[in-house]
Amino acid sequence: MAIPSWPSTLPPPIGQVGNLGTEQLYIPPSETQFDDGPSRARRRSLFDETPRSITLKLTRSQFVTFRAFVRDTLNGGARRFTAPVRQPDGRLGHRTCRIRGAVSETDQGSTSTVAFTLVVQDW
């Protein structure tokens, strides 16, 4: 099954200035304690996932598209997808992503603001 792509009619999920950021740049290592020596650390996964806090201001028609994409195409946010995201060097690059947790929406009349955590693989 092909991985769906972020709809071209929506703004890229790079967020708004002031709301950008990440909780952690990498997944912290797993540590094992031993009775007779120092603890040892190892990576938890073979690839990097970076959670990014995203807030998008959408028109009504964009919100309808976004809602259908998340609910139907992504099966309630359970599927991965490709999207243009801001890279650490500031340029846009396509990466495999997923939405973690709930997506919130604030109705502002002619626009809606949606906020969610976008988990970017190999950011």
N, C-alpha and C positions, 0 to 999 in steps of 0.2 A: 504494500500500500504506500502510495506517495505521501510525502510530508506536505501538508498544506502551507501556503504562503500568506503572509500578512496582506490584507486587501490593499490594492493600490489607491483606492479612494480615501483611505484613512491616512492621517499624518503618521510619519514613522514613530515607532515607540521609543523616542529619545527623551521624552518628558519636557517639562518647562523649567527654565532657569530658576534656581531657588529651591526646586523640588528634586533636583538630581542627586544621585549618590548611591552608595551601596552599604549594606550592613557589614559586609566582610569581603575582602579581596580574594580570599581563597578559603577552602574548607580546612579548619584547623586539624592537625594530625591527631590520630588516636594514640594514646599513651598507655603503656602497660607497666605496672609496678612489679618489681621483683623483691623477694625477701633478702637476697644476698647481693645486691648491686644496684646500680643506677637504673632508673626507668628508661624504657626505649619507646621511641616515637616512630610512627609510620603513616603514610598517606592513607586516607580513607577511600579514595576513588582513583581511577586511572585517568580521568579527565577533569578539567577545572569547570566548575559552575559558579558564576558570579551573580548574586541577586541584585537587581537594580530597582529602585523605587521609581515608578513611572506615574506621572499625572498628565492626562491629555484633556484639552478642551475641545469638544466636538460639537458640530452643528447637529440639529435634529436628525437629518438624513444620515450623517456620519455615525451618530449614536445607534440608529437602527441597524446599520451595517455592522458596527462593532458588536452589538448585542447578538446578532445572528451568527457572527463569526465565532464568538466565545461559546455560546450555548449550543449551536448546531454543528458547526465545522469542527470545533475543538472538543465537542462532547462535554460541555460544562467545564472546560479548562483542563481536561485530562490528557489531551494529545499535545505532542510537540509540533512546532511549526518553524518556518524560517522567516526572519524579519530583518529589515535594515536597522541596525543599532549603532549608536555612537561608540567608536573604538577608543581605547585609552589615548591615542594620538589625535583625537578629535574628528577624524573622518568617519563616514558611514561605511559599514561593512555588513554583509549578510551573514547571520549566524543562526544556528539552531537554538530555539528558545522554548520555554514553557511558562505558563502562568502558575504561580504558587499562591495558594490561599484564596481568599475572597477578593472579588472585584467590587469596589464601591462606586456609587454614582451620586452626583449632586445635581439636581435639576435647577437650572438657572434661567428658566423661561425659554428663550430661543436657542440656548446652548446647554450642554451637559458637561460636567467634569467627571472623568472616570479616573480612579486611582487603583493601582495594583502593583504586585511585585513580579517583575519579569526576571526569570532565571535564564541567564545567557551562558551557553556552553562555549568554552574556549574563548572567553572574552579577553 
